[in-house]
Amino acid sequence: MIATNVAKKLMGGAAGVLGAAGAAVSHLAWYIRYQAEGTARDERE
């Protein structure tokens, strides 16, 4: 029972770290694109 709770907490923490890392990579890609192109948003028309 305790081991299951610990495992769930660890998996939840790992998912949170992966989510934050994914968001950071996405933001870095946007920043590099912004620096190269000079546009803050995609112009979809």
PDB file with SEQRES, HELIX, SHEET and CRYST1 records, atoms N, CA, C and O in Angstrom:
SEQRES   1 A   45  MET ILE ALA THR ASN VAL ALA LYS LYS LEU MET GLY GLY          
SEQRES   2 A   45  ALA ALA GLY VAL LEU GLY ALA ALA GLY ALA ALA VAL SER          
SEQRES   3 A   45  HIS LEU ALA TRP TYR ILE ARG TYR GLN ALA GLU GLY THR          
SEQRES   4 A   45  ALA ARG ASP GLU ARG GLU                                      
HELIX    1 AA1 ILE A    2  GLU A   37  1                                  36    
CRYST1    1.000    1.000    1.000  90.00  90.00  90.00 P 1           1          
ATOM      1  N   MET A   1       0.832  -1.196   0.000  1.00  0.00           N  
ATOM      2  CA  MET A   1       0.000   0.000   0.000  1.00  0.00           C  
ATOM      3  C   MET A   1       0.874   1.256   0.000  1.00  0.00           C  
ATOM      4  O   MET A   1       0.672   2.151  -0.822  1.00  0.00           O  
ATOM      5  N   ILE A   2       1.836   1.328   0.909  1.00  0.00           N  
ATOM      6  CA  ILE A   2       2.714   2.494   0.982  1.00  0.00           C  
ATOM      7  C   ILE A   2       3.562   2.580  -0.280  1.00  0.00           C  
ATOM      8  O   ILE A   2       3.770   3.662  -0.828  1.00  0.00           O  
ATOM      9  N   ALA A   3       4.056   1.418  -0.740  1.00  0.00           N  
ATOM     10  CA  ALA A   3       4.887   1.399  -1.949  1.00  0.00           C  
ATOM     11  C   ALA A   3       4.096   1.894  -3.155  1.00  0.00           C  
ATOM     12  O   ALA A   3       4.655   2.567  -4.022  1.00  0.00           O  
ATOM     13  N   THR A   4       2.824   1.576  -3.223  1.00  0.00           N  
ATOM     14  CA  THR A   4       1.981   2.024  -4.334  1.00  0.00           C  
ATOM     15  C   THR A   4       1.818   3.534  -4.296  1.00  0.00           C  
ATOM     16  O   THR A   4       1.894   4.192  -5.334  1.00  0.00           O  
ATOM     17  N   ASN A   5       1.599   4.083  -3.124  1.00  0.00           N  
ATOM     18  CA  ASN A   5       1.454   5.535  -2.992  1.00  0.00           C  
ATOM     19  C   ASN A   5       2.743   6.255  -3.366  1.00  0.00           C  
ATOM     20  O   ASN A   5       2.714   7.289  -4.033  1.00  0.00           O  
ATOM     21  N   VAL A   6       3.869   5.706  -2.937  1.00  0.00           N  
ATOM     22  CA  VAL A   6       5.157   6.303  -3.269  1.00  0.00           C  
ATOM     23  C   VAL A   6       5.379   6.249  -4.775  1.00  0.00           C  
ATOM     24  O   VAL A   6       5.826   7.227  -5.373  1.00  0.00           O  
ATOM     25  N   ALA A   7       5.072   5.122  -5.383  1.00  0.00           N  
ATOM     26  CA  ALA A   7       5.242   4.976  -6.833  1.00  0.00           C  
ATOM     27  C   ALA A   7       4.360   5.966  -7.586  1.00  0.00           C  
ATOM     28  O   ALA A   7       4.791   6.555  -8.577  1.00  0.00           O  
ATOM     29  N   LYS A   8       3.134   6.147  -7.122  1.00  0.00           N  
ATOM     30  CA  LYS A   8       2.228   7.107  -7.770  1.00  0.00           C  
ATOM     31  C   LYS A   8       2.765   8.530  -7.652  1.00  0.00           C  
ATOM     32  O   LYS A   8       2.693   9.298  -8.611  1.00  0.00           O  
ATOM     33  N   LYS A   9       3.297   8.884  -6.500  1.00  0.00           N  
ATOM     34  CA  LYS A   9       3.854  10.223  -6.305  1.00  0.00           C  
ATOM     35  C   LYS A   9       5.069  10.441  -7.202  1.00  0.00           C  
ATOM     36  O   LYS A   9       5.232  11.511  -7.788  1.00  0.00           O  
ATOM     37  N   LEU A  10       5.919   9.421  -7.306  1.00  0.00           N  
ATOM     38  CA  LEU A  10       7.096   9.535  -8.157  1.00  0.00           C  
ATOM     39  C   LEU A  10       6.708   9.679  -9.623  1.00  0.00           C  
ATOM     40  O   LEU A  10       7.291  10.483 -10.350  1.00  0.00           O  
ATOM     41  N   MET A  11       5.720   8.897 -10.053  1.00  0.00           N  
ATOM     42  CA  MET A  11       5.273   8.976 -11.446  1.00  0.00           C  
ATOM     43  C   MET A  11       4.619  10.329 -11.723  1.00  0.00           C  
ATOM     44  O   MET A  11       4.821  10.910 -12.789  1.00  0.00           O  
ATOM     45  N   GLY A  12       3.854  10.821 -10.787  1.00  0.00           N  
ATOM     46  CA  GLY A  12       3.240  12.141 -10.943  1.00  0.00           C  
ATOM     47  C   GLY A  12       4.291  13.236 -11.015  1.00  0.00           C  
ATOM     48  O   GLY A  12       4.174  14.169 -11.810  1.00  0.00           O  
ATOM     49  N   GLY A  13       5.315  13.120 -10.184  1.00  0.00           N  
ATOM     50  CA  GLY A  13       6.401  14.089 -10.211  1.00  0.00           C  
ATOM     51  C   GLY A  13       7.174  14.020 -11.514  1.00  0.00           C  
ATOM     52  O   GLY A  13       7.545  15.051 -12.076  1.00  0.00           O  
ATOM     53  N   ALA A  14       7.421  12.799 -11.999  1.00  0.00           N  
ATOM     54  CA  ALA A  14       8.134  12.631 -13.264  1.00  0.00           C  
ATOM     55  C   ALA A  14       7.329  13.214 -14.413  1.00  0.00           C  
ATOM     56  O   ALA A  14       7.892  13.844 -15.309  1.00  0.00           O  
ATOM     57  N   ALA A  15       6.026  13.011 -14.398  1.00  0.00           N  
ATOM     58  CA  ALA A  15       5.174  13.576 -15.450  1.00  0.00           C  
ATOM     59  C   ALA A  15       5.208  15.099 -15.405  1.00  0.00           C  
ATOM     60  O   ALA A  15       5.222  15.754 -16.447  1.00  0.00           O  
ATOM     61  N   GLY A  16       5.220  15.650 -14.227  1.00  0.00           N  
ATOM     62  CA  GLY A  16       5.304  17.106 -14.088  1.00  0.00           C  
ATOM     63  C   GLY A  16       6.613  17.652 -14.623  1.00  0.00           C  
ATOM     64  O   GLY A  16       6.634  18.683 -15.295  1.00  0.00           O  
ATOM     65  N   VAL A  17       7.706  16.964 -14.327  1.00  0.00           N  
ATOM     66  CA  VAL A  17       9.022  17.397 -14.819  1.00  0.00           C  
ATOM     67  C   VAL A  17       9.066  17.303 -16.337  1.00  0.00           C  
ATOM     68  O   VAL A  17       9.566  18.213 -16.999  1.00  0.00           O  
ATOM     69  N   LEU A  18       8.552  16.222 -16.893  1.00  0.00           N  
ATOM     70  CA  LEU A  18       8.538  16.070 -18.353  1.00  0.00           C  
ATOM     71  C   LEU A  18       7.671  17.135 -19.011  1.00  0.00           C  
ATOM     72  O   LEU A  18       8.026  17.659 -20.067  1.00  0.00           O  
ATOM     73  N   GLY A  19       6.549  17.455 -18.402  1.00  0.00           N  
ATOM     74  CA  GLY A  19       5.689  18.507 -18.935  1.00  0.00           C  
ATOM     75  C   GLY A  19       6.379  19.861 -18.920  1.00  0.00           C  
ATOM     76  O   GLY A  19       6.291  20.626 -19.881  1.00  0.00           O  
ATOM     77  N   ALA A  20       7.063  20.150 -17.828  1.00  0.00           N  
ATOM     78  CA  ALA A  20       7.785  21.424 -17.730  1.00  0.00           C  
ATOM     79  C   ALA A  20       8.929  21.474 -18.733  1.00  0.00           C  
ATOM     80  O   ALA A  20       9.170  22.513 -19.347  1.00  0.00           O  
ATOM     81  N   ALA A  21       9.636  20.362 -18.905  1.00  0.00           N  
ATOM     82  CA  ALA A  21      10.731  20.314 -19.871  1.00  0.00           C  
ATOM     83  C   ALA A  21      10.197  20.509 -21.293  1.00  0.00           C  
ATOM     84  O   ALA A  21      10.813  21.209 -22.096  1.00  0.00           O  
ATOM     85  N   GLY A  22       9.066  19.897 -21.599  1.00  0.00           N  
ATOM     86  CA  GLY A  22       8.457  20.068 -22.918  1.00  0.00           C  
ATOM     87  C   GLY A  22       8.053  21.510 -23.169  1.00  0.00           C  
ATOM     88  O   GLY A  22       8.241  22.031 -24.268  1.00  0.00           O  
ATOM     89  N   ALA A  23       7.501  22.151 -22.156  1.00  0.00           N  
ATOM     90  CA  ALA A  23       7.116  23.557 -22.289  1.00  0.00           C  
ATOM     91  C   ALA A  23       8.343  24.439 -22.490  1.00  0.00           C  
ATOM     92  O   ALA A  23       8.308  25.387 -23.275  1.00  0.00           O  
ATOM     93  N   ALA A  24       9.421  24.131 -21.785  1.00  0.00           N  
ATOM     94  CA  ALA A  24      10.648  24.915 -21.928  1.00  0.00           C  
ATOM     95  C   ALA A  24      11.234  24.767 -23.323  1.00  0.00           C  
ATOM     96  O   ALA A  24      11.684  25.750 -23.911  1.00  0.00           O  
ATOM     97  N   VAL A  25      11.236  23.559 -23.857  1.00  0.00           N  
ATOM     98  CA  VAL A  25      11.751  23.325 -25.208  1.00  0.00           C  
ATOM     99  C   VAL A  25      10.883  24.052 -26.232  1.00  0.00           C  
ATOM    100  O   VAL A  25      11.398  24.650 -27.176  1.00  0.00           O  
ATOM    101  N   SER A  26       9.578  23.998 -26.045  1.00  0.00           N  
ATOM    102  CA  SER A  26       8.672  24.690 -26.954  1.00  0.00           C  
ATOM    103  C   SER A  26       8.916  26.194 -26.924  1.00  0.00           C  
ATOM    104  O   SER A  26       8.932  26.845 -27.969  1.00  0.00           O  
ATOM    105  N   HIS A  27       9.102  26.739 -25.743  1.00  0.00           N  
ATOM    106  CA  HIS A  27       9.352  28.172 -25.613  1.00  0.00           C  
ATOM    107  C   HIS A  27      10.695  28.547 -26.248  1.00  0.00           C  
ATOM    108  O   HIS A  27      10.802  29.579 -26.912  1.00  0.00           O  
ATOM    109  N   LEU A  28      11.703  27.721 -26.047  1.00  0.00           N  
ATOM    110  CA  LEU A  28      13.012  27.982 -26.635  1.00  0.00           C  
ATOM    111  C   LEU A  28      12.919  27.985 -28.163  1.00  0.00           C  
ATOM    112  O   LEU A  28      13.528  28.828 -28.822  1.00  0.00           O  
ATOM    113  N   ALA A  29      12.163  27.050 -28.718  1.00  0.00           N  
ATOM    114  CA  ALA A  29      11.985  27.009 -30.173  1.00  0.00           C  
ATOM    115  C   ALA A  29      11.296  28.281 -30.654  1.00  0.00           C  
ATOM    116  O   ALA A  29      11.680  28.843 -31.680  1.00  0.00           O  
ATOM    117  N   TRP A  30      10.279  28.741 -29.920  1.00  0.00           N  
ATOM    118  CA  TRP A  30       9.597  29.980 -30.290  1.00  0.00           C  
ATOM    119  C   TRP A  30      10.563  31.161 -30.232  1.00  0.00           C  
ATOM    120  O   TRP A  30      10.573  32.001 -31.132  1.00  0.00           O  
ATOM    121  N   TYR A  31      11.371  31.227 -29.184  1.00  0.00           N  
ATOM    122  CA  TYR A  31      12.292  32.347 -29.010  1.00  0.00           C  
ATOM    123  C   TYR A  31      13.316  32.399 -30.143  1.00  0.00           C  
ATOM    124  O   TYR A  31      13.610  33.470 -30.674  1.00  0.00           O  
ATOM    125  N   ILE A  32      13.851  31.251 -30.506  1.00  0.00           N  
ATOM    126  CA  ILE A  32      14.818  31.196 -31.606  1.00  0.00           C  
ATOM    127  C   ILE A  32      14.156  31.640 -32.904  1.00  0.00           C  
ATOM    128  O   ILE A  32      14.737  32.410 -33.669  1.00  0.00           O  
ATOM    129  N   ARG A  33      12.942  31.156 -33.155  1.00  0.00           N  
ATOM    130  CA  ARG A  33      12.201  31.553 -34.356  1.00  0.00           C  
ATOM    131  C   ARG A  33      11.915  33.055 -34.327  1.00  0.00           C  
ATOM    132  O   ARG A  33      12.016  33.723 -35.356  1.00  0.00           O  
ATOM    133  N   TYR A  34      11.563  33.581 -33.175  1.00  0.00           N  
ATOM    134  CA  TYR A  34      11.291  35.009 -33.026  1.00  0.00           C  
ATOM    135  C   TYR A  34      12.539  35.833 -33.332  1.00  0.00           C  
ATOM    136  O   TYR A  34      12.461  36.847 -34.026  1.00  0.00           O  
ATOM    137  N   GLN A  35      13.679  35.402 -32.819  1.00  0.00           N  
ATOM    138  CA  GLN A  35      14.927  36.117 -33.063  1.00  0.00           C  
ATOM    139  C   GLN A  35      15.293  36.080 -34.545  1.00  0.00           C  
ATOM    140  O   GLN A  35      15.817  37.059 -35.077  1.00  0.00           O  
ATOM    141  N   ALA A  36      15.026  34.975 -35.207  1.00  0.00           N  
ATOM    142  CA  ALA A  36      15.395  34.826 -36.607  1.00  0.00           C  
ATOM    143  C   ALA A  36      14.442  35.588 -37.534  1.00  0.00           C  
ATOM    144  O   ALA A  36      14.879  36.217 -38.497  1.00  0.00           O  
ATOM    145  N   GLU A  37      13.140  35.528 -37.238  1.00  0.00           N  
ATOM    146  CA  GLU A  37      12.134  36.102 -38.136  1.00  0.00           C  
ATOM    147  C   GLU A  37      11.615  37.458 -37.674  1.00  0.00           C  
ATOM    148  O   GLU A  37      11.163  38.257 -38.494  1.00  0.00           O  
ATOM    149  N   GLY A  38      11.674  37.721 -36.400  1.00  0.00           N  
ATOM    150  CA  GLY A  38      11.224  38.997 -35.871  1.00  0.00           C  
ATOM    151  C   GLY A  38       9.719  39.122 -35.715  1.00  0.00           C  
ATOM    152  O   GLY A  38       9.213  40.227 -35.523  1.00  0.00           O  
ATOM    153  N   THR A  39       8.995  38.015 -35.793  1.00  0.00           N  
ATOM    154  CA  THR A  39       7.542  38.076 -35.601  1.00  0.00           C  
ATOM    155  C   THR A  39       7.179  37.367 -34.296  1.00  0.00           C  
ATOM    156  O   THR A  39       7.713  36.305 -33.975  1.00  0.00           O  
ATOM    157  N   ALA A  40       6.272  37.973 -33.566  1.00  0.00           N  
ATOM    158  CA  ALA A  40       5.893  37.417 -32.266  1.00  0.00           C  
ATOM    159  C   ALA A  40       4.860  36.298 -32.400  1.00  0.00           C  
ATOM    160  O   ALA A  40       4.798  35.413 -31.546  1.00  0.00           O  
ATOM    161  N   ARG A  41       4.067  36.327 -33.438  1.00  0.00           N  
ATOM    162  CA  ARG A  41       3.012  35.325 -33.611  1.00  0.00           C  
ATOM    163  C   ARG A  41       2.988  34.837 -35.044  1.00  0.00           C  
ATOM    164  O   ARG A  41       3.453  35.510 -35.963  1.00  0.00           O  
ATOM    165  N   ASP A  42       2.429  33.639 -35.210  1.00  0.00           N  
ATOM    166  CA  ASP A  42       2.236  33.128 -36.553  1.00  0.00           C  
ATOM    167  C   ASP A  42       1.171  33.970 -37.250  1.00  0.00           C  
ATOM    168  O   ASP A  42       0.138  34.273 -36.653  1.00  0.00           O  
ATOM    169  N   GLU A  43       1.401  34.338 -38.466  1.00  0.00           N  
ATOM    170  CA  GLU A  43       0.408  35.119 -39.213  1.00  0.00           C  
ATOM    171  C   GLU A  43      -0.341  34.159 -40.126  1.00  0.00           C  
ATOM    172  O   GLU A  43       0.081  33.878 -41.248  1.00  0.00           O  
ATOM    173  N   ARG A  44      -1.461  33.666 -39.617  1.00  0.00           N  
ATOM    174  CA  ARG A  44      -2.280  32.705 -40.358  1.00  0.00           C  
ATOM    175  C   ARG A  44      -3.516  33.414 -40.868  1.00  0.00           C  
ATOM    176  O   ARG A  44      -4.410  33.759 -40.095  1.00  0.00           O  
ATOM    177  N   GLU A  45      -3.561  33.624 -42.129  1.00  0.00           N  
ATOM    178  CA  GLU A  45      -4.741  34.291 -42.714  1.00  0.00           C  
ATOM    179  C   GLU A  45      -5.163  33.570 -43.953  1.00  0.00           C  
ATOM    180  O   GLU A  45      -6.134  33.966 -44.597  1.00  0.00           O  
TER     181      GLU A  45                                                      
END                                                                             
